[in-house]
Amino acid sequence: MADPPEHSTVRYEPDERPPLPLALGTGLQAALTIVTPVVITVVIVARAAGQTDSYITWGAFAALLVSGATTILQAVRLGRFGSGHVLMMGTSGAFIAVCVAALEAGGPRLMASLVAVSSLFQFMLAARLSLLRRIFTPVVSGTVVMLIAATVLPIVFETLEDVPEGTPQAAAPIVAGTTIAVVAGIVLRGSPVWRLWAPITGIVVGCAVAAPFGIYDTAQVADATWVGVPLGSWPGIDLAPDNDFWALLPAFVVVTIVGAVETIGDGIAIQTVSRRKPPATDFRTVQGALNADGVGNLFSGLLGTLPNTTYSSSISVAEVTGVAARRVGVAIGGALLALAFFPKFTAALIAIPPAVAAAYITVLVGMLFVQGMRLVARDGINHRTAAVVGVSFWIGAGFQNGWIFPDLIEDGFFETLLGNGMAAGTLTAVLMTSFIELTAPKPRRLRIPLDGDALERLSEFLGVFAADESWDAESTGRLEAAGEETLEILRQHDGTEQGRWLAVTARADGSAAEIEFATVVGGGNIEDRLAYLDELPPALDEREVSFRLLRHYASSVRHQQYHGTDVISVTVEKQSSG
């Protein structure tokens, strides 16, 4: 997920049309910043699993095709597929460990089947995002992201010393150290523009240092054709799942969900940096981003290459250039598609020495670990979350490295399942989180039709809730008033009440109450209406009365819009007795 923006100067919003030369220039520049990691991730996985050069060539070609097509899909948005924003797509480093395991167990055909099947879970997540928002908590997601780093880096470190025989012993350390120093130095001290170019700069310098040692082999670059398609290298897909498939599938599903969590974060962040006045998050846009990501993973599986995900550098590109128009997304995708058909260009990337590629991936995955830490800390850390994170992470690391009962899982299904740290750690985190939820006080629920009796039944429900929580009369009155104004806004928001139902959930949170209203609503976002009240003219529109009153009674209001469902969360503080 992306860091919050340092500044915002948006020149072109998504729906606006910048001059074609500007869109093409910005798109080509952005494409050049991601094309190298798209190919390098495939190369790292294939080499770690001992795959042939022909498969590496095919995997890189297919990855560029899928990345380009899905970047265009994200920009143009077809129905519920795509975000309608500039979200660059590329191969996912989160899948390195599980894809290496699949390639070693059954080759490209097994990996292709696992990628294709696990992609279906991404569509399910997008369709049920409103229902699953409390399951994929920041604590669980952050723990799994940290486990990705813990499982990927040992594989990457093994490739650091992958050099031809007769190479000086100091070659790999010097090349890797130089690459890390350049990438890290630019990330730490570079301007926003230079940070976009940190990967390419580090790789170019690393290759330059590697050349005198004889470990940058340009022979395959010279042999590659300028234009072509490696069709004969397609590995196919296995339609007869075996034990290895079923043992690895849980790990692939877990990583797919983790990738979806990253896409959710990028889908939220890109909306903020793409508008001159940052709007409230529209989760229909996030669902579109998830669906496009799922399409990319499905086609990655069918083509036999690594799954893809959104790149958080999309947010940096929009911030630095100020151009967030969809035209740029189409230009980026078009550039990636075009580059796929130039084998000589791809060969130049494949020839990058393993020590250089491993050094770059080390910085990338190290930053991914910190993103996991941020996710965990986002809502604060208490003794429960600390236990979940600590126990889950180290159980995952223990199984990944064979430290926990290795003799009991040394063969068969459980070795494949529990030998993967992400699967073992995620299972632990989910079980512990489920225990916390099951043993917590149950929220109170109400489901009523939006008819003439709705207000009376809602007030009665909130009154009983406040009495059970020992709220005084003043606090109870504020709670009921907030509920009344929210109900009135819901009625204004959609022109009809016929056939509509309202689901209300009330839960205590310390000295506050969080009331959640779920229904089908049309129109704009309520958060935006509340945020822009101060910009309205002094003459009060009677339609704005409920918004102003709700802002007075509630300490916070969040409106999450999904396809088919809207969820409004209203927090009301209990008044102090003093």
Buried (B, 14 or more C-beta within 10 A) or exposed (E): BBEEBEEBEBEBBBEEEBEEEBBBBBBBBBBBBBBBBBBBBBBBBBBBBEBEEEBBBBBBBBBBBBBBBBBBBBBBBEEBBBBBBBBBBBBBBBBBBBBBBBBBBBBBBBBBBBBBBBBBBBBBBBBBBBEBBEBBBBBBBBBBBBBBBBBBBEBBEEBBBBBEEEBEEEBBEBBBBBBBBBBBBBBEEBEBEBBBBBBBBBBBBBBEBBBEBBBBBEEBBEEBEEEBEBEEBBBEBBEEBEEBBEBBBBBBBBBBBBBBBBBBBBBBBBBBBBBEEBBBBBBBBBBBBBBBBBBBBBBBBBBBBBBBBBBBBBBBBBBBBBBBBBBBBBBBBBBBBBBBBBBBBBBBBBBBBBBBBBBBBBBBBEEBBEBBBBBBBBEEEEEBBEEBBEBBBBBBBBBBBEEBEEEEBEEEEEBBBBBBBBBBBBBBBBEBBEEBEEEEEEBBEBEBBBEEEBBEBBBEBBBEBBEEBEBEEEBBBBBBBBBBBBBBBBBBBBEEBEEBBBBBBBBBEEEBBBBBBBBBBEEBBBBBBBBEEEEEEEEEEEEBEBBBBBBEBBEBBBBBBBBEBBBBBBBBBBBEEE
